[in-house]
Amino acid sequence: MPESIVLFPATPVEIRQRNDVTLTPEHDVSSPQRVAPFVSDALAHRELAHQLTPQEPTFALYTLGCKVNQYDSHQIARMLLQRGFRRVEFREVADLYVIDTCTVTAEADRKSRKAAGRARRNNPDAVVAVTGCAATYSAEQFLRVVPDALVLGNTSKMNLPELALLALEQRDDWATNYAQYREQFGSEPVPTATRERAVIKIQDGCNHRCAFCIIPTVRGASVTKSPAAILSEARTFVREGARELIITGVSMGDWGHSPNTMSDDDTERGRSQRGNRELCNLLRALTTIEGLERIRVSSLDPADVDEEFLQTVAHTPKICPHIHLALQGGSAATLRRMRRRYTPEHFLKVARRWREIRPDGGLTTDIIVGFPGETAEDFEGSLRIAREARFSAIHVFPYSPRAGTVAADLPDPVPPAEQNRRVDVLLELARQLSAEYAAQFIGQTLPILVEQIDAEQQTIEGMTPHYIKARVIQVPKNTAVGDVILVYAHSWCDGLLHCQPA
């Protein structure tokens, strides 16, 4: 096997300067002890690798984190398949293991490292390639687990197929690399791992500096994809069988703005309205694609939501009546410390308006519990907003400090025992709210997109337009994954809407 190969879009010094944060030595991968000698043009050997690599090498892919990561993983899988690889399950023996990592919490880092270690145990002779946000944030944590790993930063990850081919062909003597380059934002249409659903990344990176978030450091400044490229990609997905498109990005409110005019303090209402108008126009254009059943919009910052966006999602055919607005904290004091761009009052105003124009619409959120300085009163604010907004689902995140963020140095941490207690309280409320929301659909006939079929148990699992997971007993004849079928909802149990064929 080669020594470790570490590829990053910029040196850590440049990252520190660009993002105005300080990374500890543990996260500095620029020292000679941590990186290999620089080889200026490894990618010039692409064609040689294509010619010399044994026929049909196998790869396995493991993805953690957000829908943006899912999109990136699907791109990597497509390119590997195009280059003659055959995909196998991650638990199987493979020639190449790819782990697309997440670093939003310490737990995400742990799971990412665990996946890398599992890959090495599956096949001690395989090439283990680690990419994504955790790899960008700290290559060292993976090199401790897999010393000969191929580690790529986010803006280098689309070169993974070529570099993996080189590593496979020259695994015994390939010199290690530390390439410094930045590739342009890609727009190649690629199929998803499943027939029924496709994720389209319309934007990447972030220009905002929330105190808890490391993502701007590991994904860079905001960049957006053109409407023409998005529509072309969407048509390709649909031709290849996708029935639902998920529109996603790291900071989707930035879409429709010129990157050259955006800045951290560029939050004027006029800018938000212009961006929303462009995003709404894009969504309406996507609905004209023949053969497409559904469009689902991923997470938006509450500060970027206006009346036109709510009306578009609520009443446009094919667009799922579901929005995801990340609350994060329920008090004005907590939101200020988090450096969020809205107040609790603004969030509730948006939530109430959504409920007015689409009473049955899904409204999901993220809430961080135990942010530094969060008092019992602050936490009660999160519970109060959750009740008033009547969330259909809540993603609960115990606060996890990330080195290089403002919040990592904030005083007054919440004791772990108290943080765990608050997590349990919020999770119980989330279960109650989900059950209350789902109750309105019991006794109704609903369309679901079939995601899984268990032939042995004769059950189907799928998603309603409102983002409710449904389980159906009795599989209708000739039903396939990717079909949209009508079901009758009769009960709610264990987080699932239980149904039967209509």
Legacy VTK file of the C-alpha trace (Angstrom):
# vtk DataFile Version 3.0
C-alpha trace
ASCII
DATASET POLYDATA
POINTS 502 float
0.000 0.000 0.000
1.149 3.592 -0.561
1.830 5.929 2.288
-0.946 8.311 3.233
-2.088 10.754 0.573
-3.587 14.035 1.738
-5.262 16.422 -0.693
-6.677 19.786 0.336
-8.063 22.811 -1.510
-5.703 25.163 0.308
-3.057 25.072 2.983
-4.312 25.276 6.573
-2.689 28.706 6.844
-4.804 29.898 3.894
-7.899 28.349 5.461
-7.201 30.166 8.719
-6.723 33.471 6.912
-9.777 33.027 4.701
-12.090 32.120 7.542
-10.545 34.267 10.261
-10.389 31.427 12.782
-7.559 29.718 14.599
-7.070 25.974 14.273
-5.105 24.094 16.912
-1.960 22.150 15.964
-4.024 18.946 16.087
-5.928 20.218 13.056
-2.911 21.605 11.174
-2.036 19.137 8.427
0.612 21.329 6.789
3.608 20.234 8.868
6.147 17.844 7.259
5.370 15.204 9.881
1.723 15.116 8.830
1.842 15.290 5.047
3.859 13.667 2.292
6.159 15.328 -0.257
4.367 17.394 -2.849
3.880 15.843 -6.299
2.808 18.578 -8.665
0.677 16.760 -11.203
-0.579 13.361 -10.093
-3.719 13.796 -12.146
-1.670 13.759 -15.364
-1.515 9.981 -14.915
-5.283 9.469 -15.300
-5.120 7.710 -18.659
-2.277 5.456 -17.537
-4.293 4.400 -14.519
-7.305 3.678 -16.705
-5.199 1.398 -18.913
-3.336 -0.498 -16.202
-5.938 -1.037 -13.480
-7.259 -4.635 -13.366
-10.683 -5.152 -14.896
-13.742 -4.470 -12.793
-12.253 -3.429 -9.471
-14.867 -3.154 -6.722
-15.774 -0.222 -4.517
-17.949 0.300 -1.451
-19.317 3.674 -0.369
-20.352 4.896 3.091
-21.946 8.334 3.455
-22.577 10.293 6.640
-24.291 13.615 7.169
-26.443 15.920 5.107
-28.122 15.757 1.706
-25.253 17.762 0.207
-22.934 14.917 1.165
-25.394 12.431 -0.330
-25.241 14.343 -3.596
-21.438 14.393 -3.579
-21.320 10.660 -2.852
-23.620 9.948 -5.763
-21.299 11.905 -8.051
-18.328 9.871 -6.881
-20.232 6.608 -7.356
-21.241 7.579 -10.893
-17.680 8.398 -11.878
-16.353 5.164 -10.406
-18.981 3.154 -12.290
-18.055 4.977 -15.498
-14.440 3.983 -14.954
-15.221 0.283 -14.746
-15.720 -0.220 -11.020
-18.438 -2.497 -9.670
-20.245 -1.443 -6.504
-20.575 -3.801 -3.523
-21.995 -3.409 -0.027
-19.764 -1.687 2.525
-19.695 -4.814 4.682
-18.206 -6.831 1.796
-14.599 -7.160 0.646
-13.778 -4.388 -1.846
-10.715 -3.029 -3.618
-11.669 0.548 -2.736
-13.616 1.899 0.234
-14.887 5.478 0.079
-16.061 7.205 3.264
-17.755 10.587 2.745
-17.583 12.062 6.223
-19.427 14.558 8.406
-17.997 16.788 11.141
-21.034 18.713 12.357
-20.619 17.100 15.812
-17.997 15.092 17.675
-20.294 12.078 17.307
-20.220 12.515 13.519
-16.413 12.528 13.669
-16.473 9.328 15.730
-18.781 7.549 13.281
-16.587 8.677 10.385
-13.449 7.269 12.030
-15.285 4.053 12.886
-16.274 3.592 9.233
-12.654 4.042 8.121
-11.476 1.459 10.624
-14.178 -0.975 9.558
-13.116 -0.600 5.927
-9.512 -1.454 6.770
-10.639 -4.524 8.747
-12.840 -5.669 5.855
-9.823 -5.781 3.537
-6.317 -4.994 4.843
-5.074 -4.612 1.244
-7.765 -2.195 0.045
-7.372 1.486 -0.733
-9.317 3.437 1.905
-10.313 6.897 0.639
-11.691 9.381 3.158
-13.270 12.639 2.036
-15.920 15.128 3.143
-16.089 17.624 5.969
-14.388 15.601 8.720
-11.502 14.810 6.368
-11.151 18.508 5.568
-11.396 19.511 9.227
-8.809 17.040 10.520
-6.960 14.555 8.325
-4.907 13.444 11.300
-7.811 11.698 13.022
-8.145 9.327 10.048
-4.423 8.784 9.594
-4.289 7.545 13.189
-6.904 4.911 12.308
-5.729 4.095 8.759
-2.126 5.326 8.359
-2.074 4.627 4.603
-5.412 6.312 3.859
-6.120 8.530 0.865
-7.516 11.693 2.506
-9.141 14.380 0.345
-10.586 17.743 1.285
-14.022 18.759 0.048
-12.993 20.682 -3.050
-10.683 17.845 -4.056
-13.195 15.046 -3.591
-14.307 14.857 -7.243
-10.767 13.832 -8.177
-11.122 10.771 -5.962
-11.870 8.299 -8.813
-8.681 9.152 -10.721
-6.513 9.131 -7.616
-8.058 5.866 -6.430
-7.205 4.283 -9.781
-3.610 5.425 -9.387
-3.488 4.112 -5.834
-4.857 0.724 -6.890
-2.413 0.344 -9.763
0.632 1.588 -7.867
-0.379 0.580 -4.370
3.088 -0.727 -3.512
5.214 2.224 -4.588
3.072 5.239 -5.395
4.634 8.388 -3.948
2.364 10.344 -1.648
0.886 13.679 -2.600
-0.021 16.956 -1.120
-1.756 18.693 -4.052
-2.910 22.264 -3.638
-5.626 23.236 -6.054
-9.240 24.212 -6.120
-11.637 22.825 -8.663
-14.678 24.674 -9.959
-18.096 23.788 -8.683
-19.157 20.711 -10.642
-22.468 20.268 -12.418
-22.244 16.859 -14.082
-25.641 15.128 -13.927
-25.376 11.890 -11.977
-27.934 9.315 -10.846
-28.657 8.693 -7.187
-28.154 5.383 -5.463
-31.889 4.716 -5.543
-34.296 4.794 -8.438
-37.043 6.735 -6.742
-35.273 9.828 -5.464
-32.540 12.197 -6.641
-30.712 14.924 -4.747
-29.723 18.056 -6.676
-27.163 20.361 -5.103
-27.854 23.895 -6.298
-25.444 25.619 -3.908
-22.438 24.786 -1.751
-20.434 26.564 0.936
-21.551 29.303 3.305
-20.780 32.992 3.847
-22.360 33.153 7.291
-20.502 32.582 10.518
-22.811 30.890 12.999
-20.835 30.525 16.217
-21.279 26.758 16.502
-20.691 25.789 12.872
-17.463 24.500 11.313
-19.034 24.038 7.859
-17.856 27.389 6.364
-14.308 26.344 7.250
-14.541 22.930 5.614
-16.729 23.839 2.604
-15.542 27.360 1.858
-17.410 30.382 0.528
-20.830 30.158 -1.071
-20.970 29.104 -4.724
-24.087 28.457 -6.786
-25.061 26.463 -9.844
-26.756 28.070 -12.851
-30.479 27.492 -13.547
-29.641 25.908 -16.918
-27.280 23.395 -15.292
-29.827 22.545 -12.607
-32.629 21.975 -15.116
-30.373 19.853 -17.313
-29.365 17.751 -14.338
-32.977 17.377 -13.239
-34.061 16.157 -16.682
-31.259 13.589 -16.651
-32.351 12.311 -13.252
-35.953 11.946 -14.419
-34.937 10.166 -17.631
-33.016 7.704 -15.477
-36.035 6.954 -13.313
-36.179 9.503 -10.482
-39.710 10.366 -9.366
-38.797 12.860 -6.639
-36.142 15.588 -6.695
-34.734 16.975 -3.454
-33.350 20.489 -3.914
-30.534 21.076 -1.472
-27.559 23.239 -0.558
-25.521 24.252 2.458
-26.992 27.778 2.470
-29.776 27.711 -0.109
-30.857 31.239 0.672
-27.717 32.358 -1.162
-28.927 30.853 -4.428
-29.825 33.506 -6.981
-27.260 36.004 -5.694
-23.947 36.757 -7.328
-21.136 35.348 -5.150
-19.218 38.565 -5.811
-21.882 40.633 -4.062
-22.477 38.460 -1.006
-20.905 39.127 2.363
-21.508 38.181 5.988
-23.506 41.323 6.699
-25.446 41.337 3.403
-28.806 40.511 4.946
-31.007 43.319 3.669
-34.632 42.367 3.058
-34.396 43.358 -0.608
-31.576 40.898 -1.157
-33.616 38.099 0.454
-36.652 38.884 -1.677
-34.594 38.871 -4.893
-33.082 35.526 -4.002
-36.419 33.997 -3.056
-37.967 35.193 -6.300
-35.230 33.458 -8.278
-35.536 30.299 -6.183
-39.307 30.253 -6.654
-38.874 30.691 -10.410
-36.480 27.739 -10.405
-38.931 25.555 -8.480
-41.748 26.417 -10.880
-39.514 25.635 -13.866
-38.686 22.230 -12.388
-42.388 21.378 -12.132
-42.667 21.485 -15.940
-40.394 18.435 -16.350
-42.487 15.607 -17.749
-42.419 12.427 -15.683
-41.449 14.150 -12.443
-43.866 13.440 -9.585
-42.467 15.460 -6.687
-40.089 18.249 -5.746
-38.981 18.602 -2.148
-37.087 21.633 -0.823
-34.382 21.035 1.761
-33.444 23.269 4.692
-33.596 27.058 4.540
-32.505 29.666 7.054
-35.624 31.312 8.546
-34.103 34.696 7.658
-34.305 33.768 3.961
-38.002 32.834 3.881
-40.639 35.241 2.593
-44.297 35.185 1.536
-43.604 34.230 -2.077
-41.574 31.212 -1.034
-44.252 30.008 1.391
-46.995 30.448 -1.208
-44.941 28.663 -3.867
-44.262 25.626 -1.697
-47.788 25.568 -0.292
-49.758 25.708 -3.527
-47.618 24.714 -6.530
-48.491 21.273 -7.938
-45.649 18.742 -7.617
-43.928 20.699 -4.828
-44.234 18.816 -1.541
-46.046 20.809 1.186
-43.148 20.559 3.612
-40.506 23.054 4.747
-37.503 22.628 7.014
-36.491 25.712 8.987
-33.608 25.338 11.437
-34.560 27.006 14.742
-31.358 25.964 16.602
-32.185 27.972 19.740
-35.396 29.190 21.348
-34.348 32.393 23.117
-33.124 35.742 21.846
-30.024 35.500 24.036
-29.084 32.065 22.713
-29.660 33.068 19.087
-27.434 36.130 19.569
-24.647 33.989 21.014
-25.112 31.585 18.108
-24.851 34.519 15.649
-28.077 33.511 13.954
-29.804 36.087 11.725
-33.325 36.031 13.189
-35.167 36.318 16.486
-37.625 33.900 18.121
-40.408 36.297 17.168
-39.412 36.249 13.500
-39.236 32.467 13.474
-42.710 32.147 14.978
-44.070 34.700 12.513
-42.871 32.533 9.618
-44.165 29.341 11.253
-47.600 30.832 11.940
-47.877 32.125 8.389
-47.016 28.673 7.039
-49.729 27.157 9.208
-52.228 29.758 7.960
-51.675 29.142 4.255
-51.073 25.373 4.474
-52.612 23.965 7.706
-51.631 20.385 6.839
-48.106 21.314 5.714
-45.094 19.636 7.259
-42.777 21.852 9.316
-39.555 20.275 10.564
-36.606 21.819 12.367
-33.210 21.407 14.036
-32.669 22.397 17.675
-29.321 22.456 19.479
-29.511 21.592 23.179
-26.953 22.751 25.728
-25.303 25.561 23.772
-22.808 27.418 26.024
-24.658 29.791 28.306
-28.070 28.184 27.725
-30.064 28.666 30.911
-33.107 26.728 32.046
-35.191 29.684 30.868
-33.506 29.635 27.450
-34.284 25.937 27.097
-37.898 26.550 28.053
-37.955 29.001 25.149
-37.042 26.169 22.775
-39.875 24.049 24.185
-42.322 26.939 23.916
-41.511 27.632 20.266
-41.703 23.921 19.456
-45.221 23.783 20.887
-46.372 26.991 19.213
-44.882 26.087 15.823
-46.349 22.561 16.092
-43.369 20.961 14.421
-44.067 17.731 12.588
-40.547 16.501 13.421
-37.559 17.825 15.374
-33.937 16.848 14.833
-32.357 17.196 18.284
-28.610 17.876 18.477
-26.738 17.954 21.801
-24.246 20.799 21.462
-20.781 19.549 20.516
-17.852 22.031 20.533
-15.819 22.200 17.321
-12.297 23.613 17.463
-11.996 26.624 15.181
-15.490 27.941 15.904
-16.400 30.931 18.054
-18.595 28.814 20.315
-15.694 26.549 21.273
-14.304 29.391 23.406
-17.572 30.577 24.934
-17.905 30.413 28.726
-20.604 28.747 30.831
-20.861 25.276 29.306
-23.943 23.290 30.247
-23.026 20.296 32.462
-23.314 16.993 30.542
-25.917 15.546 32.905
-28.144 18.588 32.488
-27.626 18.598 28.724
-28.686 14.943 28.564
-31.765 15.673 30.662
-32.787 18.488 28.333
-32.230 16.268 25.286
-34.583 13.661 26.762
-37.230 16.294 27.497
-37.082 17.696 23.963
-37.114 14.237 22.368
-40.250 13.339 24.304
-41.922 16.569 23.187
-40.841 15.847 19.605
-42.516 12.431 19.748
-45.722 13.997 21.048
-45.754 16.690 18.371
-45.089 14.169 15.586
-48.004 12.032 16.770
-50.304 15.064 16.977
-49.340 16.161 13.482
-49.807 12.695 11.980
-53.218 12.262 13.612
-54.858 14.597 11.080
-54.070 12.122 8.276
-55.623 9.064 9.925
-58.693 8.091 7.932
-57.378 9.782 4.789
-56.148 8.417 1.465
-52.604 9.589 0.711
-50.006 9.113 -2.032
-46.697 7.621 -0.927
-43.462 7.202 -2.840
-42.371 3.573 -2.407
-38.826 3.389 -0.987
-38.564 -0.168 0.340
-40.426 -3.423 -0.253
-40.108 -6.363 2.131
-41.403 -9.278 0.081
-41.106 -11.696 2.995
-43.072 -9.537 5.434
-45.326 -8.192 2.678
-44.788 -4.586 3.738
-43.895 -1.352 1.984
-42.226 1.739 3.418
-42.426 5.128 1.774
-42.823 8.849 2.309
-45.915 11.015 2.057
-45.652 14.453 0.418
-45.821 15.941 3.941
-42.622 14.103 4.962
-44.239 11.399 7.071
-42.774 7.916 6.976
-45.491 5.377 6.158
-45.620 1.592 6.442
-48.105 -0.325 4.303
-49.256 -3.877 4.942
-50.008 -6.001 1.895
-47.967 -5.196 -1.192
-50.183 -4.444 -4.205
-49.429 -6.619 -7.217
-46.676 -5.349 -9.542
-45.628 -2.595 -7.109
-41.980 -1.538 -7.491
-39.604 0.787 -5.676
-40.119 4.253 -7.131
-43.857 3.855 -7.688
-46.302 6.345 -6.227
-49.280 4.469 -4.776
-52.420 5.478 -2.884
-52.784 4.201 0.674
-55.344 4.503 3.458
-53.885 5.651 6.804
-55.428 3.915 9.807
-53.052 4.484 12.763
-49.825 5.988 14.096
-47.340 3.873 16.049
-43.590 3.915 16.742
-42.974 6.932 14.525
-44.722 5.456 11.479
-48.041 6.125 9.795
-49.542 2.659 9.392
-51.537 2.190 6.209
-53.144 -0.293 3.874
-53.574 -0.144 0.096
-56.392 2.216 -0.858
LINES 1 503
502 0 1 2 3 4 5 6 7 8 9 10 11 12 13 14 15 16 17 18 19 20 21 22 23 24 25 26 27 28 29 30 31 32 33 34 35 36 37 38 39 40 41 42 43 44 45 46 47 48 49 50 51 52 53 54 55 56 57 58 59 60 61 62 63 64 65 66 67 68 69 70 71 72 73 74 75 76 77 78 79 80 81 82 83 84 85 86 87 88 89 90 91 92 93 94 95 96 97 98 99 100 101 102 103 104 105 106 107 108 109 110 111 112 113 114 115 116 117 118 119 120 121 122 123 124 125 126 127 128 129 130 131 132 133 134 135 136 137 138 139 140 141 142 143 144 145 146 147 148 149 150 151 152 153 154 155 156 157 158 159 160 161 162 163 164 165 166 167 168 169 170 171 172 173 174 175 176 177 178 179 180 181 182 183 184 185 186 187 188 189 190 191 192 193 194 195 196 197 198 199 200 201 202 203 204 205 206 207 208 209 210 211 212 213 214 215 216 217 218 219 220 221 222 223 224 225 226 227 228 229 230 231 232 233 234 235 236 237 238 239 240 241 242 243 244 245 246 247 248 249 250 251 252 253 254 255 256 257 258 259 260 261 262 263 264 265 266 267 268 269 270 271 272 273 274 275 276 277 278 279 280 281 282 283 284 285 286 287 288 289 290 291 292 293 294 295 296 297 298 299 300 301 302 303 304 305 306 307 308 309 310 311 312 313 314 315 316 317 318 319 320 321 322 323 324 325 326 327 328 329 330 331 332 333 334 335 336 337 338 339 340 341 342 343 344 345 346 347 348 349 350 351 352 353 354 355 356 357 358 359 360 361 362 363 364 365 366 367 368 369 370 371 372 373 374 375 376 377 378 379 380 381 382 383 384 385 386 387 388 389 390 391 392 393 394 395 396 397 398 399 400 401 402 403 404 405 406 407 408 409 410 411 412 413 414 415 416 417 418 419 420 421 422 423 424 425 426 427 428 429 430 431 432 433 434 435 436 437 438 439 440 441 442 443 444 445 446 447 448 449 450 451 452 453 454 455 456 457 458 459 460 461 462 463 464 465 466 467 468 469 470 471 472 473 474 475 476 477 478 479 480 481 482 483 484 485 486 487 488 489 490 491 492 493 494 495 496 497 498 499 500 501
